[in-house]
Amino acid sequence: EKTRLSLSDVEAINDLLLELGAQAEFWLPSREPSLSRGYSCLARLTREENKTVFEFLSPHWARGLYHVRYEVIEDWKRAGGLEPRERRRLPHLLKRIETVNLRQSTVFRILETLTALQGEFLGKNEDQSLRPISLRQFARWLDLAPSTISRAVHGRSVLLPWGKEAPLISLLPGRRRVMREILSGWLQAAGPHETDASLADRLR
């Protein structure tokens, strides 16, 4: 009513957004071959003033949260504004909206926290700057179950500031993986004078 758009125009806009959202979820101009199947690219990470920021690639994620005015719904129900069939469907619809809000909020919180925690790595593009974070530790920080984090990052990737697409889970490397990669780099560059003891001292 405020925009004076016709119903057909609104439907056309909604169809366009759905189409854009579906394409953005599974299409990038140049996909990482290993991620081209089974992964959807969630966001692009960029650096601004020594800080990592992210922008969602799909309108679905960028759109924000639904605001439900429960008190208005109750008034509406009392005034008889719902048919019996609609009244029966309403709890299911509200539950779906709440679930979508929770999922949006969880994904946003994960990205926001990860980009802050891995700021040094995302600024330097050096594997040795990758901070070791376990899934269990990360879940405690966000006050969420590890299984919730795991489901939220599963099958999702991000574009790193230098243009490489990487699984979102790769920004949550355990301590063992980080230590192994650091040692691997040292061993490749090690000279004949390098000993196990000296490597252990450096690692410590």
PEKAVEN-V112046 format. One record per pair of residues at least 12 apart in sequence whose ideal C-beta (glycine too) atoms are under 7 Angstrom apart, sorted by the first residue. I is the first residue (numbers start at 1). J is the second residue. Records with the same first field share a line. If there is no record, write none. Layout:
I = J ; J
This chain:
17 = 59
20 = 59
21 = 58 ; 59 ; 60
24 = 57 ; 58
25 = 40 ; 58
26 = 40
28 = 41
31 = 165
32 = 164 ; 165
35 = 157 ; 165 ; 167
38 = 155
39 = 155 ; 156 ; 157 ; 167
40 = 155 ; 156
41 = 57 ; 157 ; 158 ; 159 ; 165
42 = 56 ; 57 ; 61 ; 156 ; 157 ; 158 ; 168
43 = 55 ; 56 ; 57 ; 111 ; 158
44 = 57 ; 159
45 = 115 ; 122 ; 158 ; 159 ; 160 ; 161
46 = 161
47 = 122 ; 123 ; 161
50 = 123
52 = 115 ; 119 ; 122 ; 161
54 = 111 ; 115
61 = 104 ; 107
65 = 101 ; 104 ; 105
66 = 97 ; 100 ; 101
68 = 94 ; 97
106 = 144 ; 148 ; 152
107 = 152
109 = 142
110 = 149 ; 152 ; 153
113 = 141 ; 142
114 = 171
117 = 131 ; 133
118 = 130 ; 131 ; 171
122 = 160 ; 161
125 = 162
127 = 181
128 = 182
130 = 173 ; 178
132 = 173 ; 174 ; 175 ; 178
133 = 172 ; 173
134 = 174 ; 175
135 = 149 ; 150 ; 172
138 = 172
153 = 168 ; 169
156 = 168
179 = 203
182 = 203
183 = 199 ; 203
186 = 199 ; 202
